[in-house]
Amino acid sequence: MSTGSLTVDIDALVANWRALDALSVSETAAVVKADGYGLGAAKVARALAKAGARTFFVAAAQEGATVRQALGPDPQVCVFSGHMRGDTDMIGDLMLTPMLNTIGQVTRHFESLPGHPFGIQLDTGMNRLGMEIGEWAAIAEVAIGAGPMLVMSHLACADDPDHPMNAQQLAQFHLMTDGIAVPRSLAATGGILLGPDYHFDVTRPGIGLYGGAPFDDARAVAHLDLPVVQIRNVEAGETVGYSNSWTAQRDSRIATLAAGYADGILRALSGNVTLWHGDQPCPLVGRVSMDLLTVDVTDLGETPHTLSLLSATQTVDDLAALAGTIGYEILTSLGPRYQRRYAER
Ligand SMILES: *Cc1c(COP(=O)(O)O)cnc(C)c1O
């Protein structure tokens, strides 16, 4: 085996969905965009459907096709980017539910697929996707008359429970949707944690399912083990890696591992992260290369075959903090070269 092994803990994934479902006063959907946050949308969606999820969200129609093929005809598969030019056949043939974002999309949808399910996305202040209050006022009566499956919006600051933007967007969502007889959805993972006022009829967790903040009680889902290609002795004073950025302060043993920034091990982690052999730390030394890492294993009593980068003790959020990013980016950067294994009881 020459590439890293990414083990997806399906039991942990399902436990995270159940825990978020228990916190939600309403239906709990599942967001599986970006290939299930890098972990494999088909496998993830199937496991969550088996656990009881009935509604799935993706970013683009193509992703919806993958999820539909994995799940069969029954679950609802919703597309955040709505009904874009060129998507009509896919939306129609695969029974995808586009979340329509503009009057143009509403028109396209009604003209090209009359009677086909749809939802509406409203902008309540994030200024990213969805109709603003003026556009919505112009079209609400017609759109509601056509029977949307869902009216939704998205919170910009839900990872910060004290941010005044949360209450502001909640009020705007009420203003735009109160009194309509259509199921409503506002909360992603962060919104679920803000409490029942934010839950409406459907919640849409993503990152929390995959073990990431802000769902602090999440179980780790991604486990990454990297194979050792070679081990060498390096004398004190010798350097390791590109630009000679690390110099051995003592006679050292350096393991070279088969993974690099092309596999999502961000270059910002150079010289700044620890790999693990059981509970023994092994510091990364020198630069992260495209396909290789160099790790100081001098203090290890044995010759390792693999070292661990992601585990229950070093999570995606730990790596994110070291690299100056968020767990979402760590997960969705995990590259296609890893062998993905799905561990289930
Ligand atoms: C990505 C996304 C979600 C899921 O968000 P998490 O923070 O990962 O839970 C929900 N809704 C929309 C519109 C999204 O873009």
The ligand as a MOL file (V3000), in Angstrom:
LIG
                    3D

  0  0  0     0  0            999 V3000
M  V30 BEGIN CTAB
M  V30 COUNTS 15 15 0 0 0
M  V30 BEGIN ATOM
M  V30 1 C -22.8310 24.1660 3.7470 0
M  V30 2 C -24.2080 24.6050 4.0890 0
M  V30 3 C -24.8910 24.0200 5.1720 0
M  V30 4 C -24.2090 23.1170 6.1750 0
M  V30 5 O -23.4300 23.9480 7.0010 0
M  V30 6 P -22.5500 23.3690 8.2070 0
M  V30 7 O -21.9840 24.6060 8.8160 0
M  V30 8 O -21.5110 22.5230 7.5790 0
M  V30 9 O -23.4460 22.6150 9.1040 0
M  V30 10 C -26.2210 24.3410 5.3430 0
M  V30 11 N -26.8420 25.2340 4.5220 0
M  V30 12 C -26.2110 25.8370 3.4880 0
M  V30 13 C -26.9390 26.7970 2.6430 0
M  V30 14 C -24.8620 25.5530 3.2470 0
M  V30 15 O -24.2300 26.1700 2.2400 0
M  V30 END ATOM
M  V30 BEGIN BOND
M  V30 1 1 1 2
M  V30 2 1 2 3
M  V30 3 2 2 14
M  V30 4 1 3 4
M  V30 5 2 3 10
M  V30 6 1 4 5
M  V30 7 1 5 6
M  V30 8 2 6 7
M  V30 9 1 6 8
M  V30 10 1 6 9
M  V30 11 1 10 11
M  V30 12 2 11 12
M  V30 13 1 12 13
M  V30 14 1 12 14
M  V30 15 1 14 15
M  V30 END BOND
M  V30 END CTAB
M  END
